[in-house]
């Protein structure tokens, strides 16, 4: 009997007709990472937020972008306007371990101000529904073969043949 062959990130991208993927940190300024990760896993969502953005990103984008650095504007635009159905997202803990591999399942993001990510609330306000292909417990997160160098932002696009691509393309999903 033939064994089941595992898929990796590159295979998942090929099956979704995608030629890039995203990596993101799932944290709240380094705090409460385990609680946020458990919430994201249970609810099948990923999210992004910033203390200066308290409304739907696109409802007043020109005003919102004045409150942020160009790096944050790019991250919000990627999350809210570039990501779409079938995109693959690897959620990392720091630069050296993987929490999960997700596939975006809806074309549009959602804004829910009730999800404000402070110590009393559950998550980030800007969210995307995902299907988890692989998840790990926070304590059991997968150590990557080598760290993803220079990943200090919340969200980043990973394109073929880049150093990040080469580190992550063969991770099992």
RAJOZI-V388846 format. One line per field, one symbol per residue. ss: DSSP state (H for helix, E for strand, C for the rest). phi: phi as a letter, one per 40 degrees, with the letter a starting at -180 (. if undefined). burial: + if it has 9 or more other ideal C-beta (glycine too) atoms within 8 Angstrom, else -. Layout:
ss=???
phi=???
burial=???
This chain:
ss=CCCCCCCEHHHHHHHCCCCEEEEEECCECCECHHHHHHHHHHHCEEEECECCECCCHHHHHHHHHHCCCHHHHHHHHHHHHHCCCCCEEEEEECCCEEEEEEEECCCCCEECHHHCCCCCCCCCCEEEEEEEEEECCCCCCEECCCCCCCCCCCEEEEECCCHHHHHHCCCEC
phi=.ccccccbddccccccfbbaabbacbabfgbfdccccccccccfbbaaaadcbbaddccadccdcccbccccdcccccccbccadgcbbbcbbgbbabcabbbcbbcbcbbbcccdcbcbbcacccbbcbbccabbcdcbdcccdacccgcbccbacbbdgcccdccbcbccb
burial=------+++-+++--+-+-+++++++++----+--++++++--++++++---+-+-+------++--+---++-++++++--+--++++++++---++++++++----+-+---+-+---+-++++++++-++--+-+--+--+---+--+---++++-----++-+++-+-+
